[in-house]
Amino acid sequence: MDHDKWMAAPYQVLLSSPLESYHLPNGLNNFKGGSEGLHKRRLKEVRHLIEKVEKGSLESLVMVDALQRLGIAYPFEEEIKSILHEQHLISSFDGHPSRDSLYEVALRFRLLRQEGYYLPADIFKGFKSKEDNNVGCVFDPMLGKDVFGLMSLYEASHLGMQGEDILSEAAEFARKALSGSADKFLNVGDNDINGVSSKLLGELVRNTLSNPIHKSLPRFTSKSFEVYLKGHYHYEWTRAFRELAILDRDLIASINRTEIRQVSKWWRDLGLSNELKFARDQPMKWYMWPMVVLPEPKLSKERVDLTKPIAMVYIIDDIFDVHGTLDELTLFAEAIDRWECAEELPNYMKTCFRALDKCTNEISFRVYTKHGWNPTDLLRKSWASLCDAFLVEARWFTSSHSPPADEYLKNAIVSTGVPLVMVHLFALLCEDTDRQSTDTMKSFREMSSSTAKILRLWDDLGSAKDENQEGHDGSYVDYYMKENPSCSLEGARNHVKAMISNAWKNLNRECLSPQPFSPSLAKGSLNTARMVPLMYDYDENHCLPIIQEHMKSLLLNGSV
């Protein structure tokens, strides 16, 4: 990459170029010294504050919510479990007492469902009233004045599952009421409303509507919440929480910078960027996925390891999508099925196969060393399934075949690479006993499928145009409209959005307890789905502005 271009506009090329010419800060060394000791003291202080709070109180719920939104919940998992267990007992015995506000009921519902507890959505029936025309019950119009209650209700509605119509009604009711409030608060001047400046409240409402917490990532939203925390919450613990969030962000950034170096060295040593000039050379972008999917600092090795199969998915996708002939692709898919580097393969495919074999063996050895089982067969089968799906798409394109929309989607779920990456994540996180359970694997596949469907359909809405890639991917929107000639583009897009919403509902159900596998696996699946809008939100210059700004801050400023 041209050095002057990098110096002139680093944020524009950050995700679409190799790492070799970039100067990275010194990783963990940047955090050591006074900051490290201060971080430990703040952890101890915050833990003491959490232990002091009454577990069944509204304040304890607000505290858990703040920890999660700030991205500092991970050191306090046991304390949070204890609080939410107590809150679940309260809801089990009392439902929601009449004294509880909409804000409190909705907050408790969301936090408990996020933790995997099942609470019936019917708890919101108490906030509905009968309409004058006797057509049924609707949410009480008087709730329209309760801005914080409405925001809490809107947030809770995103934890819905199939068949929970009351949560769909809640989402629409809250969305309409809040949409009118946001502009009003922003345009009335800097007045106080219930102790909060109108401008801050307007921004908070707007952020709630555009970035509901269940479908967002604290890594990208915690700073805006810090402002709100400072301006509204009048608890003794808010200062300590904010200070810990800032220190923790610097700690994690330093860890991430160290991991980026490791990924860069691995990619450089692998040599594929020199051998396969047609393929993407974007290790930074590939690392972004595991950085977000596995945010806990303790999973550093897993993040680096997971980047490797993600990189290979992108490389093999480019082989199928922009370079290989159909005959070559058929040979390659057959070689992957047999897991044998056939002599008749072109040299560039042999190079790719050897790199893939090396990557798979390294991860298998890591899993065997840590968990005591060998995932080689499982990983190889996942690569065979992916290449078979890629080959199906290549044959469709070569023959100008337009498959039925449902047939396309069934194959596209596999070709996203999400099931393959989730298999690798499963191997890196789970014990052999998890793999041996039929129920575990069934639940795992359903969870992976829902996440992959979200990615595929979001991509197919048409907003994703990857950087300088002239591939031949199909689109569910196109195939759906061919099957339904009377359907407009807007109608097809609305249909896809409804499918994405249903996929989220299925994912919500699959992440409820009891989970037969590592909680980090369920969180990883959710985080993958949350990352999709950010990773596929290309602008007219084929850039990812939100992601690029974050990575620029991480790499160049030493803080995020």
Disulfide bonds with the S-S distance in Angstrom:
none
